[in-house]
Amino acid sequence: MESVGSLKWPRRLAEVVRRGRAANLRNCWRDQLTFKRCCGEGAASTCFAAAEQQICCSGNRSSSWWGMPEVLSLAHLILFHISEGTSCFASLSLSESSCCGGPKVKECWDDLFSAGHCCGHTSVMGVEADLQPSGCWFGKFTQEYCCGDIDKGEDGRFRGCWDYRFTYDSCCRSLDALAPENPWSLGNLSALYRARVLKKCVAVDSIHHCKRMWHNALQEVPSLTHANVLRHARSIATSWTLEDAWDDVLRISPGFGASIALHGLADILKNWLGGVQVENWVFEYAANFLRHYRSAVGRIPPEDLRTAGGLRIADLDQAVSLFMKTSYEVSAQVALRERFTNREKDGIQDLFDQCCLEAFAHVVLVLELLQLDHVPCQGTLIALLRYGTFPSGRLSLEKWDVVDNDSEIMVFLEPSDDVPQMARKISRRLEADGWPPCTLQTGTKLVCFSLHLEVPMKVELYFFRKDVRQGIITGDMGKNFPLQAWGGRLPLEIIYPFSSCRLGSSWRTVACPNRPLEMLRLWNQQPNAFPEYVGAGHFGRCLALPVISGDRDSGDARNQRFMALGLVGEDLRLLEGYARALWKGGYASLLEELDSEPCLSRKEAILQGDTHAGFPWPPEWEEHEAREALLEEFRRKFEVEELKDPWTFRGREK
């Protein structure tokens, strides 16, 4: 056996990990080795040996981590953009300031986007451009209908355009609306429109002429998002799609094609109103516009990138990237809900545990490779202590104790470490392995979604600071959360030195707290209350015996079955067997906890026939009649007439 950090691996797998290709954790990618380059259609066969390519390019990976083979919504479009890298600095962990002018960051560039294309061409217009729809225009209420003549603003009032939400000033007196249409620009756009209708802008000998008209039209336009300009661009882009002319245009004039693609995309984004006005197929068009832009990168003349005297490509690239990044978190949640809905419909719950364990183990390996101390916490830690795996353990009567449906990890930083910088490092490493970007929330919580797996999971990383001199661990989340029980100063000896938890298999371990039970009992402790996962009622705190806490997934059939049947004597035998086996193997376990007074009281009640002893019930279910009615409903659903468990009856005989 060999080890990488605190993870133990077989010798062959340890060698694979050192090369950055731990197949069972999808850590096949680094440097120039990426999933898209090595596993996509027409990918290079020189990335791996045949056996390694089979391992790295197969498994539970979906066709695209945003979760759909087609782009059918704005959320899909945003995730497609970030996943495929269709602009400069598409990742949330990258920016122009971090990639341009300072030390070279290899994650900033790929075989198309380079420093020459992405650095030094933007202006203030890219930051100030607003691609969010105004919300003013819908149906018959168009800008032409409501704003009318600039000197006759009252027209819109008589046409029913304005109310307490929308006013003439807010909708009509924008930079674009106030700017008079330059006759020269208008003439060039009109001429360009006529050339498009006559299919002149797809002919080899006239594309450059169309580019000149487009270039001239842009010079006097006051912003990147002028409605008339965007509308003409989208019309041209759509005609090129229908005429299958994109390849010819991008071959002859890549700058012209890229500029039209980005302006056409901007028009779609500006006109999107919560999906009301835009058909789903429009977003597939938008995705194709992004694909065409990416395919032109590297061949665009530098003079076309600029806004002043150019085709505004760099500023529009920046505006698109900013829009996508600000909308990413909500879009990821939408995709996660869609994926879970599809999972329930497709009946693939059997994959849930496998994908959750894979996602958790992958994040653990990344933290090890970055040499960041860490331990699991909350439900993740309970599952590892109780069953030696994550996220669930098997009980009797075909029951499963699904301890958690996401994973939580504490990450310990040095006092001088910068949290955002560390968060970006973790995110970039995971993105190189095919994950979507992680998002830093509340300043010290990094949230990552394993959307690249068939059944996705959320991984939450909580950052804390360790002070070895003072012997404490502190957080920055305010009000001492979640370390209230220690006054926000967790003693170092509760975490260090690490104990060892089994991670799904006897050959794989993960670092766990030195005193895990103490940490779990007091984690996020509220006045006069204990965490739900330690049990409820007069039995006291018992971590060794499972309960159905309020944050469990009520839609999971396994949780429903567990709620219906509760715990019986055979479950007690299994739980004690798991704990004893972990203890004998040298892993952290709940064996000692099973002999605590609260757990002994609960076990006695279960053996006497109270299958739900210690379960935390919602207030409305506390009445005996309501509780029994709920259990009867669950039992009917699972066709369970009576619990005939010899261990339960043996307990009664005692």
C-alpha positions as CSV (number, residue, x, y, z in Angstrom):
1,M,0.0,0.0,0.0
2,E,1.1,3.6,-0.7
3,S,-0.4,6.9,0.4
4,V,-1.0,10.2,-1.3
5,G,-1.5,12.7,1.6
6,S,-3.9,11.0,4.0
7,L,-5.5,8.9,1.3
8,K,-4.3,5.2,1.0
9,W,-4.3,3.6,-2.4
10,P,-3.0,0.3,-3.9
11,R,0.5,0.7,-5.4
12,R,-0.7,0.8,-9.1
13,L,-3.4,3.4,-8.3
14,A,-0.9,5.5,-6.3
15,E,1.3,5.7,-9.5
16,V,-1.7,6.8,-11.5
17,V,-2.6,9.5,-9.0
18,R,0.9,10.9,-9.2
19,R,0.5,11.4,-12.9
20,G,-2.8,13.1,-12.3
21,R,-4.9,10.4,-13.8
22,A,-6.8,8.7,-10.9
23,A,-9.3,7.0,-13.1
24,N,-11.8,6.0,-10.4
25,L,-12.0,9.6,-9.4
26,R,-12.1,11.1,-12.9
27,N,-8.8,12.9,-12.2
28,C,-7.5,12.1,-15.6
29,W,-6.9,15.7,-16.7
30,R,-4.2,18.3,-16.2
31,D,-2.0,20.6,-18.4
32,Q,-3.0,19.9,-22.0
33,L,-4.9,16.8,-21.2
34,T,-8.6,17.7,-21.0
35,F,-11.8,15.7,-21.4
36,K,-12.8,17.7,-24.5
37,R,-9.5,17.3,-26.2
38,C,-9.0,13.6,-25.4
39,C,-12.5,12.1,-25.3
40,G,-14.6,14.3,-27.7
41,E,-15.6,13.4,-31.2
42,G,-12.5,13.1,-33.3
43,A,-10.3,13.4,-30.2
44,A,-6.6,12.7,-30.3
45,S,-5.7,9.1,-29.6
46,T,-2.3,10.0,-28.3
47,C,-3.5,11.3,-24.9
48,F,-3.5,7.8,-23.3
49,A,-2.8,4.2,-23.9
50,A,-5.9,2.4,-25.1
51,A,-6.7,1.0,-21.6
52,E,-6.4,4.4,-19.9
53,Q,-8.5,6.1,-22.5
54,Q,-11.2,3.5,-21.9
55,I,-11.1,4.3,-18.2
56,C,-10.8,8.1,-18.4
57,C,-13.4,8.6,-21.1
58,S,-16.1,6.3,-19.8
59,G,-18.1,6.0,-16.6
60,N,-20.9,8.1,-15.2
61,R,-20.1,11.2,-17.2
62,S,-23.1,12.8,-19.0
63,S,-22.7,14.2,-22.6
64,S,-22.5,17.7,-21.2
65,W,-22.3,18.8,-17.6
66,W,-25.1,21.3,-17.9
67,G,-27.3,18.2,-18.2
68,M,-29.0,18.4,-21.6
69,P,-27.9,17.3,-25.1
70,E,-29.7,20.5,-26.4
71,V,-29.7,24.1,-25.3
72,L,-33.4,24.7,-24.6
73,S,-33.4,27.6,-22.1
74,L,-31.4,30.5,-20.9
75,A,-30.1,28.4,-18.0
76,H,-28.8,25.8,-20.5
77,L,-27.2,28.6,-22.6
78,I,-25.3,30.0,-19.6
79,L,-24.0,26.6,-18.6
80,F,-23.2,25.7,-22.2
81,H,-21.2,28.9,-22.5
82,I,-19.2,28.3,-19.3
83,S,-18.8,24.6,-20.0
84,E,-17.5,25.0,-23.5
85,G,-15.5,28.1,-22.8
86,T,-17.0,30.3,-25.6
87,S,-15.5,33.6,-24.4
88,C,-12.3,34.9,-22.8
89,F,-12.2,34.0,-19.1
90,A,-15.5,32.1,-19.2
91,S,-14.8,30.4,-15.9
92,L,-15.9,32.1,-12.7
93,S,-12.4,31.6,-11.3
94,L,-10.8,33.6,-14.1
95,S,-10.7,37.3,-15.0
96,E,-8.8,39.7,-17.2
97,S,-7.0,41.1,-14.1
98,S,-5.8,37.6,-13.0
99,C,-4.8,36.4,-16.5
100,C,-3.4,39.5,-18.2
101,G,-0.3,41.3,-17.1
102,G,0.7,39.2,-14.1
103,P,2.3,35.8,-13.7
104,K,1.1,33.3,-16.3
105,V,-1.9,31.2,-15.3
106,K,-2.1,28.2,-17.5
107,E,-5.8,27.7,-16.9
108,C,-6.5,31.1,-18.6
109,W,-5.7,29.8,-22.1
110,D,-6.5,27.0,-24.4
111,D,-5.7,26.1,-28.0
112,L,-8.0,29.0,-29.2
113,F,-8.2,31.7,-26.6
114,S,-4.8,33.3,-26.0
115,A,-3.4,36.4,-24.3
116,G,-3.1,38.0,-27.7
117,H,-6.8,37.7,-28.3
118,C,-8.1,38.3,-24.8
119,C,-5.7,41.0,-23.3
120,G,-5.5,44.7,-24.1
121,H,-8.4,45.2,-26.4
122,T,-11.4,46.1,-24.1
123,S,-12.7,49.5,-23.2
124,V,-15.1,50.8,-20.6
125,M,-18.0,49.9,-22.9
126,G,-17.6,46.2,-22.2
127,V,-18.1,46.7,-18.5
128,E,-20.9,49.2,-18.8
129,A,-22.9,47.2,-21.4
130,D,-26.1,45.8,-19.9
131,L,-27.3,42.6,-21.6
132,Q,-30.2,42.2,-19.1
133,P,-33.6,42.8,-20.7
134,S,-35.2,46.0,-19.6
135,G,-38.6,44.4,-19.1
136,C,-40.3,47.4,-20.7
137,W,-41.2,45.8,-24.0
138,F,-43.7,42.9,-24.4
139,G,-46.3,42.0,-27.0
140,K,-47.7,45.1,-28.6
141,F,-45.8,47.4,-26.1
142,T,-42.7,47.9,-28.2
143,Q,-40.2,50.8,-28.0
144,E,-41.7,52.3,-31.2
145,Y,-45.3,52.0,-30.0
146,C,-44.7,53.4,-26.5
147,C,-41.8,55.9,-26.9
148,G,-42.9,57.4,-30.2
149,D,-41.6,60.8,-31.1
150,I,-38.9,62.0,-28.6
151,D,-40.9,65.2,-28.3
152,K,-44.2,63.5,-27.7
153,G,-43.7,61.4,-24.7
154,E,-47.3,61.6,-23.6
155,D,-48.3,59.3,-26.5
156,G,-47.4,56.2,-24.5
157,R,-49.5,57.2,-21.6
158,F,-52.6,57.3,-23.7
159,R,-51.7,53.9,-25.2
160,G,-51.6,52.2,-21.8
161,C,-47.8,51.8,-21.7
162,W,-47.0,53.2,-18.3
163,D,-47.8,52.3,-14.7
164,Y,-46.1,52.3,-11.3
165,R,-43.5,49.8,-12.7
166,F,-42.7,51.2,-16.1
167,T,-42.4,54.9,-16.9
168,Y,-41.5,57.0,-19.9
169,D,-38.2,58.1,-18.3
170,S,-37.0,54.7,-17.3
171,C,-37.9,53.0,-20.6
172,C,-37.5,55.6,-23.2
173,R,-34.8,58.0,-21.9
174,S,-32.0,55.5,-22.0
175,L,-28.7,56.2,-23.8
176,D,-29.8,54.3,-26.9
177,A,-33.3,55.8,-27.0
178,L,-32.1,59.4,-26.6
179,A,-29.3,59.1,-29.1
180,P,-30.5,60.3,-32.5
181,E,-30.0,57.8,-35.3
182,N,-26.9,58.9,-37.2
183,P,-27.9,59.1,-40.9
184,W,-24.6,57.7,-42.0
185,S,-25.0,54.7,-39.6
186,L,-28.6,54.3,-40.6
187,G,-27.7,54.4,-44.3
188,N,-25.0,51.7,-43.8
189,L,-27.4,49.4,-41.9
190,S,-30.1,49.9,-44.6
191,A,-27.5,49.1,-47.3
192,L,-26.3,46.1,-45.4
193,Y,-29.9,44.9,-45.0
194,R,-30.5,45.2,-48.8
195,A,-27.2,43.3,-49.4
196,R,-28.3,40.5,-47.0
197,V,-31.7,40.2,-48.8
198,L,-29.9,39.9,-52.1
199,K,-27.5,37.3,-50.5
200,K,-24.5,39.5,-51.3
201,C,-23.1,38.9,-47.8
202,V,-22.4,35.3,-48.5
203,A,-20.6,35.7,-51.8
204,V,-16.8,35.5,-51.8
205,D,-16.4,38.7,-53.8
206,S,-18.8,40.8,-51.6
207,I,-18.3,39.7,-48.0
208,H,-15.6,42.3,-47.5
209,H,-17.9,45.0,-48.9
210,C,-20.6,43.9,-46.3
211,K,-17.9,44.0,-43.6
212,R,-17.1,47.7,-44.5
213,M,-20.8,48.7,-44.3
214,W,-21.0,46.9,-40.9
215,H,-17.8,48.6,-39.6
216,N,-19.0,52.0,-40.8
217,A,-22.4,51.5,-39.1
218,L,-20.8,50.7,-35.7
219,Q,-18.7,53.8,-35.5
220,E,-21.3,56.3,-34.4
221,V,-23.5,54.0,-32.3
222,P,-23.4,55.1,-28.7
223,S,-23.4,51.7,-27.0
224,L,-22.8,48.0,-27.5
225,T,-26.5,47.2,-27.2
226,H,-28.2,49.6,-29.6
227,A,-31.5,47.9,-30.5
228,N,-31.3,48.7,-34.3
229,V,-27.8,47.4,-34.6
230,L,-28.5,44.2,-32.6
231,R,-31.6,43.5,-34.6
232,H,-29.7,43.8,-38.0
233,A,-26.9,41.6,-36.7
234,R,-29.3,38.9,-35.6
235,S,-31.1,39.0,-39.0
236,I,-27.8,38.5,-40.8
237,A,-26.7,35.7,-38.4
238,T,-30.0,33.9,-38.8
239,S,-29.8,34.1,-42.6
240,W,-26.3,32.7,-42.6
241,T,-27.6,29.8,-40.4
242,L,-30.5,29.1,-42.8
243,E,-28.2,29.3,-45.9
244,D,-25.5,27.2,-44.2
245,A,-23.0,30.0,-45.0
246,W,-21.2,30.3,-41.7
247,D,-18.1,28.3,-42.7
248,D,-17.6,30.4,-45.8
249,V,-18.0,33.7,-43.9
250,L,-15.7,32.7,-41.1
251,R,-13.1,31.4,-43.6
252,I,-13.1,34.7,-45.7
253,S,-13.7,37.2,-42.9
254,P,-13.5,35.7,-39.3
255,G,-13.6,39.1,-37.7
256,F,-16.9,40.1,-39.5
257,G,-18.5,36.7,-38.7
258,A,-17.4,36.8,-35.0
259,S,-18.8,40.4,-34.6
260,I,-22.1,39.4,-36.2
261,A,-22.3,36.3,-34.0
262,L,-21.8,38.2,-30.8
263,H,-24.1,41.1,-31.7
264,G,-26.8,38.5,-32.7
265,L,-26.3,36.7,-29.3
266,A,-26.7,40.1,-27.5
267,D,-30.0,40.7,-29.3
268,I,-31.3,37.3,-28.0
269,L,-30.2,38.1,-24.5
270,K,-31.7,41.6,-24.5
271,N,-35.0,40.3,-25.8
272,W,-35.4,37.4,-23.3
273,L,-38.2,38.1,-20.8
274,G,-38.3,35.1,-18.6
275,G,-39.0,32.8,-21.6
276,V,-42.3,34.5,-22.4
277,Q,-41.3,36.0,-25.7
278,V,-38.6,33.6,-26.8
279,E,-39.2,30.1,-28.1
280,N,-36.9,27.4,-26.9
281,W,-35.2,26.9,-30.3
282,V,-33.8,30.5,-30.1
283,F,-31.4,29.4,-27.4
284,E,-30.0,26.7,-29.7
285,Y,-29.4,29.5,-32.2
286,A,-27.7,31.5,-29.5
287,A,-25.5,28.5,-28.7
288,N,-24.6,28.1,-32.3
289,F,-23.6,31.8,-32.5
290,L,-21.2,31.2,-29.6
291,R,-19.8,28.1,-31.3
292,H,-19.2,30.1,-34.5
293,Y,-17.4,32.9,-32.5
294,R,-15.2,30.3,-30.7
295,S,-14.3,28.7,-34.1
296,A,-13.1,32.1,-35.4
297,V,-10.9,32.9,-32.4
298,G,-7.2,32.9,-33.3
299,R,-7.9,34.1,-36.8
300,I,-9.5,37.5,-36.0
301,P,-7.3,40.5,-36.9
302,P,-6.4,42.6,-33.8
303,E,-7.9,45.7,-35.3
304,D,-11.3,44.0,-35.5
305,L,-11.2,43.2,-31.8
306,R,-11.2,46.9,-30.6
307,T,-14.3,49.0,-30.3
308,A,-12.7,52.3,-31.5
309,G,-12.2,51.8,-35.2
310,G,-13.0,48.1,-35.0
311,L,-15.8,45.6,-34.7
312,R,-16.3,45.7,-30.9
313,I,-15.5,42.0,-30.5
314,A,-13.5,42.3,-27.3
315,D,-16.0,44.5,-25.5
316,L,-18.9,42.2,-26.5
317,D,-16.9,39.2,-25.4
318,Q,-16.4,40.8,-22.0
319,A,-20.1,41.8,-21.7
320,V,-21.3,38.3,-22.6
321,S,-18.9,36.8,-20.1
322,L,-20.0,39.1,-17.3
323,F,-23.7,38.4,-18.0
324,M,-23.1,34.7,-18.0
325,K,-21.1,34.7,-14.8
326,T,-23.7,36.8,-12.8
327,S,-26.4,34.3,-13.9
328,Y,-24.4,31.1,-13.4
329,E,-25.4,30.3,-9.8
330,V,-29.2,30.4,-10.5
331,S,-28.7,28.5,-13.8
332,A,-26.7,25.7,-12.0
333,Q,-29.6,25.3,-9.5
334,V,-32.1,25.0,-12.4
335,A,-30.0,22.4,-14.1
336,L,-29.6,20.5,-10.8
337,R,-33.4,20.4,-10.3
338,E,-33.8,19.2,-13.9
339,R,-31.3,16.5,-13.4
340,F,-32.9,15.2,-10.2
341,T,-36.3,15.3,-11.9
342,N,-35.0,13.2,-14.7
343,R,-33.4,10.9,-12.2
344,E,-36.7,10.3,-10.5
345,K,-38.5,9.7,-13.8
346,D,-35.8,7.4,-15.2
347,G,-35.7,5.4,-11.9
348,I,-31.9,5.4,-11.6
349,Q,-31.7,5.8,-7.9
350,D,-29.3,2.9,-7.8
351,L,-26.6,5.2,-9.2
352,F,-27.2,7.8,-6.5
353,D,-24.8,6.4,-3.9
354,Q,-22.1,5.6,-6.5
355,C,-22.1,9.1,-7.9
356,C,-22.2,10.8,-4.5
357,L,-19.3,8.8,-3.3
358,E,-17.3,9.5,-6.5
359,A,-18.0,13.2,-6.3
360,F,-17.0,13.4,-2.6
361,A,-13.9,11.3,-3.1
362,H,-12.8,13.5,-6.1
363,V,-13.0,16.7,-4.1
364,V,-11.1,15.0,-1.2
365,L,-8.3,14.1,-3.7
366,V,-8.2,17.6,-5.1
367,L,-7.7,19.0,-1.6
368,E,-5.0,16.4,-0.9
369,L,-3.2,17.4,-4.1
370,L,-3.4,21.1,-3.1
371,Q,-2.1,20.2,0.3
372,L,-5.1,21.7,2.2
373,D,-6.0,20.1,5.5
374,H,-9.6,19.0,5.6
375,V,-12.1,16.7,7.3
376,P,-15.7,15.8,6.6
377,C,-18.4,17.2,8.9
378,Q,-22.2,17.1,9.5
379,G,-24.1,14.3,7.7
380,T,-21.1,13.3,5.7
381,L,-19.0,12.6,8.8
382,I,-22.0,10.7,10.4
383,A,-22.3,8.4,7.4
384,L,-18.5,7.6,7.4
385,L,-18.5,6.9,11.2
386,R,-21.7,4.8,11.0
387,Y,-21.2,2.8,7.8
388,G,-17.7,3.5,6.5
389,T,-19.1,4.8,3.3
390,F,-21.2,7.7,2.0
391,P,-24.0,8.6,1.7
392,S,-26.1,5.6,2.9
393,G,-26.0,2.3,4.7
394,R,-28.1,-0.8,4.4
395,L,-30.5,-1.9,7.2
396,S,-33.0,-4.7,7.5
397,L,-36.3,-5.2,5.7
398,E,-34.8,-3.6,2.5
399,K,-34.4,-0.3,4.3
400,W,-31.6,2.2,3.6
401,D,-30.4,4.9,5.9
402,V,-29.7,7.8,3.4
403,V,-27.8,9.9,5.8
404,D,-27.2,12.9,3.5
405,N,-27.9,13.9,-0.1
406,D,-25.0,16.4,-0.3
407,S,-21.6,16.4,1.3
408,E,-19.9,18.9,3.7
409,I,-16.2,19.4,4.2
410,M,-14.2,21.6,6.6
411,V,-11.0,23.1,5.0
412,F,-8.4,24.6,7.3
413,L,-6.3,27.5,6.0
414,E,-3.3,29.2,7.4
415,P,-3.9,32.7,8.9
416,S,-2.2,34.4,5.9
417,D,-4.1,32.4,3.3
418,D,-6.6,34.3,1.1
419,V,-10.0,32.6,1.0
420,P,-11.1,33.7,-2.5
421,Q,-7.7,32.7,-4.0
422,M,-7.9,29.3,-2.4
423,A,-11.5,28.9,-3.6
424,R,-10.3,29.7,-7.2
425,K,-7.5,27.2,-7.0
426,I,-10.0,24.4,-5.9
427,S,-12.5,25.4,-8.6
428,R,-9.9,25.5,-11.4
429,R,-8.6,22.1,-10.4
430,L,-12.0,20.6,-10.5
431,E,-12.9,22.4,-13.7
432,A,-9.8,20.8,-15.3
433,D,-11.3,17.4,-14.4
434,G,-14.6,18.2,-16.0
435,W,-16.6,19.8,-13.2
436,P,-18.5,23.1,-13.6
437,P,-17.2,26.1,-11.7
438,C,-17.7,26.3,-8.0
439,T,-19.2,29.5,-6.4
440,L,-18.0,31.2,-3.2
441,Q,-21.0,32.0,-1.0
442,T,-21.1,34.0,2.3
443,G,-17.4,34.6,2.0
444,T,-16.3,31.3,3.4
445,K,-18.4,28.6,1.9
446,L,-17.5,27.2,-1.5
447,V,-20.3,25.3,-3.3
448,C,-19.5,22.8,-6.1
449,F,-22.0,20.7,-8.2
450,S,-21.0,17.4,-9.8
451,L,-23.1,18.1,-12.9
452,H,-20.6,16.0,-14.9
453,L,-21.9,12.8,-13.3
454,E,-25.2,11.1,-14.2
455,V,-26.6,11.8,-10.8
456,P,-25.3,15.1,-9.6
457,M,-24.5,16.2,-6.0
458,K,-23.7,19.4,-4.1
459,V,-20.5,19.6,-2.2
460,E,-20.1,22.3,0.4
461,L,-16.6,23.3,1.6
462,Y,-16.4,25.5,4.7
463,F,-13.2,27.5,5.2
464,F,-11.7,27.9,8.6
465,R,-8.4,29.3,9.9
466,K,-6.1,27.3,12.1
467,D,-3.8,29.1,14.6
468,V,-1.3,26.6,15.9
469,R,0.3,29.1,18.3
470,Q,-3.0,29.8,20.1
471,G,-4.2,26.2,19.6
472,I,-7.6,27.2,18.0
473,I,-9.6,27.1,14.8
474,T,-11.8,30.0,13.9
475,G,-14.3,30.8,11.2
476,D,-15.2,34.1,9.4
477,M,-19.0,33.5,8.9
478,G,-20.2,35.9,11.7
479,K,-21.8,35.3,15.1
480,N,-19.3,32.4,15.6
481,F,-21.3,30.1,13.3
482,P,-21.1,27.1,13.4
483,L,-18.7,27.1,16.4
484,Q,-21.1,28.8,18.8
485,A,-20.6,26.1,21.5
486,W,-16.9,27.0,21.7
487,G,-17.4,30.8,21.4
488,G,-16.1,30.7,17.8
489,R,-12.8,29.2,18.9
490,L,-12.7,25.5,18.3
491,P,-9.9,23.8,20.2
492,L,-7.3,22.5,17.8
493,E,-7.2,19.1,19.6
494,I,-10.7,18.3,18.5
495,I,-9.5,18.2,14.9
496,Y,-5.8,17.3,15.2
497,P,-4.2,14.9,15.0
498,F,-6.5,13.4,12.4
499,S,-8.2,10.0,12.8
500,S,-8.9,7.8,9.8
501,C,-12.3,7.1,8.3
502,R,-13.1,4.4,5.8
503,L,-14.2,5.8,2.5
504,G,-16.3,3.1,0.8
505,S,-13.6,0.5,0.5
506,S,-11.0,-1.0,2.8
507,W,-8.1,0.4,0.7
508,R,-9.3,4.0,0.7
509,T,-9.4,6.4,3.7
510,V,-10.0,10.0,4.4
511,A,-8.8,12.2,7.3
512,C,-11.5,12.7,10.0
513,P,-11.5,14.8,13.2
514,N,-9.5,13.5,16.2
515,R,-12.6,13.7,18.4
516,P,-15.5,13.4,15.9
517,L,-18.3,12.8,18.4
518,E,-17.6,15.9,20.4
519,M,-17.5,18.0,17.2
520,L,-20.8,16.5,15.9
521,R,-22.7,17.0,19.2
522,L,-21.8,20.6,19.5
523,W,-21.7,21.7,15.8
524,N,-23.9,24.7,15.2
525,Q,-25.5,24.2,18.6
526,Q,-28.4,26.5,19.4
527,P,-29.5,27.5,22.9
528,N,-31.4,24.7,24.7
529,A,-31.4,22.6,21.5
530,F,-29.4,19.8,19.9
531,P,-28.9,19.1,16.2
532,E,-31.7,17.0,14.7
533,Y,-29.3,14.2,13.7
534,V,-28.5,13.3,17.3
535,G,-32.0,12.2,18.1
536,A,-34.9,13.7,20.0
537,G,-37.3,13.2,22.9
538,H,-36.4,12.1,26.4
539,F,-33.7,9.7,25.2
540,G,-31.1,12.4,24.8
541,R,-28.3,12.6,22.3
542,C,-27.5,9.4,20.4
543,L,-25.5,9.7,17.1
544,A,-25.1,5.9,16.6
545,L,-28.7,5.2,15.8
546,P,-30.2,6.9,12.7
547,V,-33.2,9.2,12.7
548,I,-35.2,11.0,9.9
549,S,-34.1,14.6,10.3
550,G,-36.0,17.5,8.7
551,D,-33.4,18.1,6.0
552,R,-33.7,14.7,4.4
553,D,-35.0,14.3,0.9
554,S,-38.7,13.5,1.4
555,G,-39.0,12.6,-2.3
556,D,-36.5,9.7,-1.9
557,A,-38.4,6.4,-1.7
558,R,-35.7,5.0,0.6
559,N,-36.3,7.7,3.2
560,Q,-40.1,7.1,2.9
561,R,-39.6,3.4,3.5
562,F,-37.4,4.1,6.5
563,M,-39.9,6.6,7.9
564,A,-42.7,3.9,7.5
565,L,-40.8,1.1,9.1
566,G,-38.5,2.7,11.6
567,L,-35.9,0.7,13.5
568,V,-36.1,-2.9,14.7
569,G,-33.9,-5.3,16.6
570,E,-32.1,-6.6,13.4
571,D,-31.1,-3.0,12.6
572,L,-29.5,-2.7,16.0
573,R,-27.5,-5.9,15.3
574,L,-26.4,-4.5,11.9
575,L,-25.4,-1.1,13.3
576,E,-23.3,-2.7,16.0
577,G,-21.7,-5.0,13.5
578,Y,-20.8,-2.1,11.2
579,A,-19.3,-0.2,14.2
580,R,-17.3,-3.2,15.5
581,A,-15.9,-4.0,12.0
582,L,-14.8,-0.3,11.5
583,W,-13.2,-0.3,15.0
584,K,-11.3,-3.6,14.3
585,G,-10.1,-2.2,11.0
586,G,-8.6,0.9,12.7
587,Y,-11.1,3.3,11.4
588,A,-13.1,5.9,13.4
589,S,-16.5,4.5,14.3
590,L,-19.5,4.9,16.6
591,L,-18.8,1.8,18.7
592,E,-18.2,3.7,21.9
593,E,-21.3,5.8,21.3
594,L,-23.5,2.7,21.1
595,D,-22.8,2.1,24.8
596,S,-23.7,5.6,25.9
597,E,-26.8,6.0,28.1
598,P,-28.9,7.8,25.5
599,C,-28.2,5.1,22.9
600,L,-28.9,2.3,25.4
601,S,-32.2,3.9,26.3
602,R,-33.2,4.1,22.6
603,K,-32.2,0.5,22.0
604,E,-34.3,-0.7,24.9
605,A,-37.3,1.2,23.6
606,I,-36.8,-0.2,20.1
607,L,-36.5,-3.8,21.5
608,Q,-39.7,-3.2,23.3
609,G,-41.5,-2.4,20.0
610,D,-41.2,1.4,19.7
611,T,-39.8,1.4,16.1
612,H,-39.7,5.2,16.0
613,A,-38.1,5.8,19.4
614,G,-36.1,9.1,19.3
615,F,-37.3,10.2,15.9
616,P,-37.7,14.0,15.7
617,W,-41.3,14.5,14.7
618,P,-42.6,17.8,13.3
619,P,-44.9,19.6,15.9
620,E,-48.0,18.8,13.9
621,W,-47.2,15.1,14.2
622,E,-46.6,15.0,17.9
623,E,-50.1,13.9,18.7
624,H,-50.3,10.1,18.9
625,E,-53.3,9.9,16.5
626,A,-51.6,12.0,13.8
627,R,-48.4,10.1,14.1
628,E,-50.1,6.7,13.8
629,A,-52.1,8.0,10.8
630,L,-48.9,9.0,9.0
631,L,-47.2,5.7,9.7
632,E,-50.3,3.8,8.5
633,E,-50.2,5.8,5.3
634,F,-46.5,4.9,4.6
635,R,-47.1,1.2,5.5
636,R,-50.0,1.0,3.0
637,K,-47.8,2.5,0.4
638,F,-45.1,-0.1,0.9
639,E,-47.6,-2.9,1.5
640,V,-46.3,-3.7,5.0
641,E,-49.0,-5.2,7.2
642,E,-47.0,-6.1,10.3
643,L,-43.4,-5.9,11.5
644,K,-42.4,-9.5,12.2
645,D,-38.9,-9.2,13.5
646,P,-37.6,-11.9,15.8
647,W,-35.1,-9.5,17.4
648,T,-38.0,-7.3,18.4
649,F,-40.0,-10.1,19.9
650,R,-36.9,-11.5,21.6
651,G,-36.5,-8.1,23.2
652,R,-40.1,-8.2,24.5
653,E,-39.5,-11.6,26.1
654,K,-36.7,-10.1,28.1
